[in-house]
Every structure is written in structure tokens, then in C-alpha cells.
Amino acid sequence: MNELLDRPNGVPPNIEQPLVSVVVPTHKRLQFLKLTVRAILAQSYSALEVLVIADGDDKDVSGFVDSLRDPRVKYLACPPAGRPAVPRNFGIRHAQGEFIALCDDDDLWHPEKIRRQMDLMLNERIGLTFTACSNIDDNGALINEHLLGDFGRVNRTKFILSLGGMIYNSSMLFSRSLLSKSGLFDEAAELRTGEDYELCSRMLIYSDAIGIREPLVGYRTHLGSIQPQTSSDWIKQQSRIQSAILANGSASRWLWCLRYLRVFYWASRVRLRRLMEDSNRIIGSID
């Protein structure tokens, strides 16, 4: 595993400003991707390489990257996989930076995101940071005032009991040394929508995470998202995650059981709320 994560080509570290590699997997979202990449390139932190990884070769994406004429941006294509863990790992294997950031191809970054996180990581000597996120729609407009991932210091127990929604993929910045300990994304098809949670659970074995409680990421919600859209999908996802965190050793038996009870509790609340809504509709129709 360490061989996969060594810096390619013997690239020397930049003592003044460490290189941050940004991995952007993409699949048929050129309209959003253009906005995403331009937001990354607008970062006030200049020591960046941006790896745009197509899930299957995409001439349109390749053409867009070429049109930027920015040496910091590279286009790569991996064999078609249909799940983001594969192009993310592909990009990480090609990354040259001492630090790695992730960004989905439909999300947006605040210009100060990387600088703020790098200052935090270097000052606190921590391996993983994240930020709060705003929820935005197709047009980039704010959906509501509620912040996603609005947390401070997060340890493994707190994270595992969160059931998700604590550390968002596009807000993550971590060190290569931490990734060497935790390993890459799990590429199993069963974790297609939970692979980032599973990776974080392994990272938190070795290091706490510190969050910046300001919305430095715009997390886009739209119909093309692969995240669970129904309560049934969410429960299925949680079942797969339960199996994964037990297998990867991040959750002890008692912690695994506590998490299972929380899944059952939230699923029961959703079910009860729907029953009450159905009852109210029936009563309203009678009246």
C-alpha cells in the first residue's frame, strides 16, 4: 500500500508551501465540472495540482481541461467503473502532493478553503481536516441557512455514531502519511454511496479530524446525485456501512451495536412521521 502512495517521479517537497493535490472524479457532468474546476483554480493557495479523473475516457472533459491552458490541471481517465471510489483511487495514485483534497464534480469551493485548511493542519499537526458546507441547488443558489458538516473536533466514536453527514467528501483535506496508514477507498460496489464514510472511519483510527465551522464548500443537491434519495435507500446504505465498519476494525462490537440502535431509532422516527402524515391526510379528506 505504501508503494502506491509514495510521491511519483521523486518530486521534492515544497518547504514554503506544500503541494496539495485535488482529485476530482467526473462522469457526464461537464456543465457542473466547469464551475467546479474554475472554483478550485481560484483558490488563494497557489501550490495546487488538479487531477480531473474521467470515469471512462471523455473527449469533452479532455477538451475542457486543454482549453484552460493551466499547467496545474491534468486530465486522466480510468476504465469505466460506475462508482466514484475507482476514479478517486486512480487520481490518488497519480497525485504528487504531500496533501490530498477531494472534490466532487458538482460542488463549489470558497476561494480561501485550502489556505484555511492548510494553516489549520500545519498549526495543529493534524492529518485530517474538513469544513462546513452550504446546501446549493442546480443553479448554485443557497437552498437554506442550515449548514452541513458544521462540527469542530471529531473523533472516531463521534463520527461512527453520527450515521453520516458529519464530514463531507468535498470538504476533506488529508495528509499523504495518514492515507498511507488508513489505505485507499474501498472500491466494493456495495459501498458506491458510502465509500467516503468508510474511508473516514479508517482514517479516524489514526487521527482525529478538525473542522472549520464556516461554509467553505457549496454542496450541490440535484436529481443527478447518487446519494440516497429515499428513506428505503438510506436504510440499505446504512446496512452496508454497518458491515463495512465492522470488517475494517474501526468499530468495536459495542460501538457497532450502538450505531445499529441509532439507525433503528432514526428509521422508526421516519416511519412514524409518515404514518402520522398519512393519518392527517385521511382525516383531512373526511372533513
C-alpha positions as CSV (number, residue, x, y, z in Angstrom):
1,M,0.0,0.0,0.0
2,N,2.8,2.5,0.9
3,E,4.3,2.0,-2.6
4,L,1.1,3.1,-4.2
5,L,1.1,6.3,-2.1
6,D,4.7,7.3,-2.4
7,R,5.2,10.6,-4.3
8,P,5.6,9.8,-8.0
9,N,8.7,10.7,-10.0
10,G,10.7,11.7,-6.9
11,V,9.0,15.2,-6.8
12,P,10.7,17.1,-4.0
13,P,8.6,18.7,-1.3
14,N,8.0,22.5,-1.3
15,I,9.0,23.7,2.1
16,E,7.5,27.1,1.7
17,Q,4.1,25.9,0.5
18,P,3.4,22.2,0.4
19,L,1.8,20.9,-2.8
20,V,-1.9,20.0,-2.5
21,S,-3.3,17.5,-5.0
22,V,-7.0,17.9,-5.7
23,V,-8.7,14.8,-7.0
24,V,-11.9,15.5,-9.0
25,P,-13.7,12.3,-10.3
26,T,-16.2,13.1,-13.0
27,H,-18.8,11.3,-15.2
28,K,-21.1,13.1,-17.6
29,R,-21.4,16.4,-15.7
30,L,-19.5,18.8,-17.8
31,Q,-21.7,21.7,-17.1
32,F,-21.1,21.4,-13.3
33,L,-17.5,20.3,-13.7
34,K,-16.5,23.5,-15.4
35,L,-17.8,25.5,-12.5
36,T,-16.1,23.2,-10.0
37,V,-12.7,23.3,-11.6
38,R,-12.7,27.1,-12.0
39,A,-13.6,27.4,-8.3
40,I,-10.6,25.2,-7.4
41,L,-8.3,27.2,-9.6
42,A,-9.5,30.4,-7.9
43,Q,-8.0,29.3,-4.6
44,S,-5.8,31.7,-2.8
45,Y,-3.5,28.8,-2.0
46,S,-1.4,28.6,-5.2
47,A,0.6,25.3,-4.7
48,L,-2.1,23.1,-6.3
49,E,-2.3,20.3,-8.9
50,V,-5.8,19.5,-10.0
51,L,-6.4,15.9,-11.3
52,V,-9.6,15.6,-13.3
53,I,-10.3,11.9,-13.5
54,A,-12.9,10.7,-16.0
55,D,-14.8,7.5,-15.2
56,G,-14.1,6.2,-18.7
57,D,-12.4,8.3,-21.4
58,D,-14.4,11.6,-22.1
59,K,-13.3,13.8,-25.0
60,D,-15.4,16.7,-23.9
61,V,-13.8,16.7,-20.4
62,S,-10.4,16.3,-22.0
63,G,-11.1,19.2,-24.4
64,F,-12.3,21.4,-21.5
65,V,-9.1,20.7,-19.5
66,D,-7.0,21.5,-22.6
67,S,-8.9,24.8,-23.1
68,L,-7.9,26.0,-19.6
69,R,-4.2,26.1,-20.6
70,D,-3.3,25.9,-16.9
71,P,-0.4,23.6,-16.1
72,R,-1.8,22.8,-12.7
73,V,-4.7,20.9,-14.3
74,K,-4.3,17.4,-15.7
75,Y,-6.8,15.2,-17.4
76,L,-6.7,11.4,-16.7
77,A,-9.1,8.6,-17.5
78,C,-9.6,5.3,-15.7
79,P,-11.6,2.3,-17.0
80,P,-15.4,2.8,-16.6
81,A,-16.4,1.8,-13.2
82,G,-19.8,3.5,-12.4
83,R,-18.7,4.3,-8.8
84,P,-16.6,7.3,-7.6
85,A,-14.2,5.2,-5.4
86,V,-12.4,3.9,-8.5
87,P,-11.5,7.3,-10.2
88,R,-10.7,8.7,-6.7
89,N,-8.2,6.0,-6.1
90,F,-6.9,6.3,-9.6
91,G,-6.3,10.0,-9.0
92,I,-4.7,9.5,-5.6
93,R,-2.2,7.0,-7.2
94,H,-1.2,9.7,-9.6
95,A,-1.1,12.6,-7.1
96,Q,2.2,14.2,-6.4
97,G,1.2,16.3,-3.4
98,E,2.1,15.9,0.3
99,F,-1.6,16.7,1.0
100,I,-4.7,15.5,-0.9
101,A,-8.1,17.2,-1.2
102,L,-11.2,15.7,-2.7
103,C,-13.9,17.5,-4.6
104,D,-16.9,16.0,-6.4
105,D,-17.6,17.3,-9.9
106,D,-20.7,19.2,-8.9
107,D,-19.6,21.0,-5.8
108,L,-18.0,24.5,-5.3
109,W,-15.3,25.8,-3.1
110,H,-14.8,29.2,-1.3
111,P,-11.5,30.8,-2.5
112,E,-10.0,30.5,1.0
113,K,-10.9,26.9,1.6
114,I,-7.5,25.2,1.0
115,R,-5.5,28.0,2.6
116,R,-7.6,27.9,5.8
117,Q,-7.3,24.1,6.0
118,M,-3.6,24.0,5.3
119,D,-3.0,26.6,8.1
120,L,-5.0,24.5,10.4
121,M,-3.3,21.3,9.5
122,L,0.2,22.6,9.9
123,N,-0.5,24.6,13.1
124,E,-2.4,21.7,14.8
125,R,-0.2,19.0,13.3
126,I,-3.3,17.0,12.4
127,G,-3.8,14.6,9.5
128,L,-7.4,15.3,8.5
129,T,-9.4,18.5,8.3
130,F,-12.9,19.3,6.9
131,T,-15.2,22.3,6.6
132,A,-18.9,23.1,7.0
133,C,-20.9,23.2,3.7
134,S,-23.8,25.2,2.3
135,N,-26.5,23.3,0.6
136,I,-26.9,24.7,-3.0
137,D,-29.2,23.8,-5.9
138,D,-28.6,23.2,-9.6
139,N,-28.1,27.0,-10.2
140,G,-25.7,27.4,-7.2
141,A,-28.3,29.2,-5.1
142,L,-28.5,28.6,-1.4
143,I,-31.3,26.2,-0.5
144,N,-31.5,27.1,3.2
145,E,-29.5,28.6,6.0
146,H,-28.7,25.2,7.6
147,L,-25.0,24.3,7.5
148,L,-23.9,20.7,6.6
149,G,-20.9,19.2,8.4
150,D,-20.9,22.0,11.0
151,F,-18.6,20.4,13.6
152,G,-15.4,21.0,15.4
153,R,-13.0,18.3,16.5
154,V,-14.3,14.8,15.6
155,N,-13.0,11.5,16.9
156,R,-13.8,8.0,15.7
157,T,-16.6,7.3,18.2
158,K,-18.4,10.6,17.5
159,F,-18.1,10.0,13.8
160,I,-19.3,6.4,13.7
161,L,-22.4,7.3,15.8
162,S,-23.2,10.2,13.5
163,L,-24.5,7.9,10.8
164,G,-23.1,10.3,8.2
165,G,-23.5,13.9,7.4
166,M,-20.6,14.9,9.6
167,I,-17.6,15.0,7.2
168,Y,-18.5,15.7,3.6
169,N,-16.3,14.4,0.8
170,S,-15.7,17.7,-1.0
171,S,-14.6,19.3,2.3
172,M,-11.9,16.8,3.1
173,L,-8.2,17.6,3.1
174,F,-5.7,15.0,4.5
175,S,-2.1,14.2,4.6
176,R,-0.4,11.5,2.4
177,S,1.1,10.0,5.6
178,L,-2.4,9.5,7.1
179,L,-3.6,7.9,3.9
180,S,-0.6,5.6,3.9
181,K,-1.8,4.2,7.3
182,S,-5.5,4.0,6.5
183,G,-5.4,2.8,2.9
184,L,-7.3,3.9,-0.2
185,F,-11.1,4.0,-0.8
186,D,-12.8,0.6,-0.7
187,E,-13.9,0.1,-4.3
188,A,-16.6,-2.5,-3.5
189,A,-19.8,-2.0,-5.5
190,E,-21.8,-2.3,-2.2
191,L,-20.2,1.0,-1.0
192,R,-21.0,3.1,-4.0
193,T,-22.6,5.7,-1.9
194,G,-20.8,5.2,1.4
195,E,-17.2,4.8,0.4
196,D,-16.2,8.2,1.9
197,Y,-17.8,7.4,5.2
198,E,-16.0,4.1,5.3
199,L,-12.6,5.7,4.5
200,C,-13.1,8.3,7.2
201,S,-13.8,5.6,9.8
202,R,-10.4,4.1,9.0
203,M,-8.6,7.4,9.0
204,L,-10.0,8.3,12.4
205,I,-8.3,5.2,13.9
206,Y,-5.0,7.1,13.5
207,S,-6.0,10.7,13.8
208,D,-8.9,12.9,15.0
209,A,-10.3,15.4,12.4
210,I,-10.7,19.1,13.0
211,G,-13.5,21.0,11.2
212,I,-13.7,24.6,10.2
213,R,-17.2,25.7,11.2
214,E,-17.7,28.0,8.2
215,P,-19.3,27.1,4.9
216,L,-16.3,26.9,2.6
217,V,-17.9,24.3,0.3
218,G,-21.1,24.5,-1.7
219,Y,-22.6,21.0,-1.6
220,R,-24.9,20.7,-4.6
221,T,-28.2,18.8,-4.3
222,H,-29.8,17.8,-7.6
223,L,-31.6,14.8,-9.2
224,G,-28.4,13.5,-10.7
225,S,-26.8,12.9,-7.4
226,I,-26.0,9.3,-6.4
227,Q,-26.7,9.9,-2.7
228,P,-29.8,8.1,-1.2
229,Q,-33.0,9.8,-2.3
230,T,-35.5,7.8,-0.2
231,S,-35.6,6.5,3.4
232,S,-35.5,3.0,2.0
233,D,-32.3,3.7,0.1
234,W,-30.8,5.3,3.2
235,I,-31.6,2.2,5.3
236,K,-30.0,0.0,2.7
237,Q,-26.9,2.2,2.7
238,Q,-26.7,2.1,6.5
239,S,-26.9,-1.7,6.4
240,R,-23.9,-1.9,4.0
241,I,-21.9,0.6,6.1
242,Q,-22.6,-1.4,9.3
243,S,-21.0,-4.4,7.7
244,A,-18.0,-2.4,6.4
245,I,-17.1,-0.7,9.7
246,L,-17.2,-4.0,11.5
247,A,-15.0,-5.6,8.9
248,N,-12.4,-2.7,8.7
249,G,-11.9,-2.7,12.5
250,S,-12.9,0.9,13.1
251,A,-15.9,-0.1,15.3
252,S,-15.7,-2.3,18.3
253,R,-18.7,-4.7,18.9
254,W,-20.3,-2.3,21.4
255,L,-19.8,0.7,19.2
256,W,-21.2,-1.2,16.2
257,C,-24.3,-2.1,18.3
258,L,-24.8,1.5,19.5
259,R,-24.7,2.6,15.8
260,Y,-27.2,-0.1,14.8
261,L,-29.6,1.1,17.5
262,R,-29.3,4.7,16.2
263,V,-30.1,3.5,12.7
264,F,-33.1,1.7,14.0
265,Y,-34.2,4.8,16.0
266,W,-34.0,7.1,13.0
267,A,-35.7,4.7,10.7
268,S,-38.5,4.3,13.3
269,R,-38.9,8.1,13.5
270,V,-39.2,8.5,9.8
271,R,-41.7,5.6,9.6
272,L,-43.8,7.1,12.5
273,R,-43.8,10.6,10.9
274,R,-45.0,9.2,7.6
275,L,-47.8,7.3,9.3
276,M,-48.9,10.5,11.1
277,E,-48.8,12.4,7.8
278,D,-50.9,9.7,6.1
279,S,-53.4,9.8,9.0
280,N,-53.7,13.6,8.8
281,R,-54.4,13.4,5.1
282,I,-57.1,10.8,5.6
283,I,-58.7,12.9,8.3
284,G,-58.5,16.0,6.2
285,S,-60.1,14.3,3.3
286,I,-63.0,13.1,5.5
287,D,-63.5,16.6,6.9
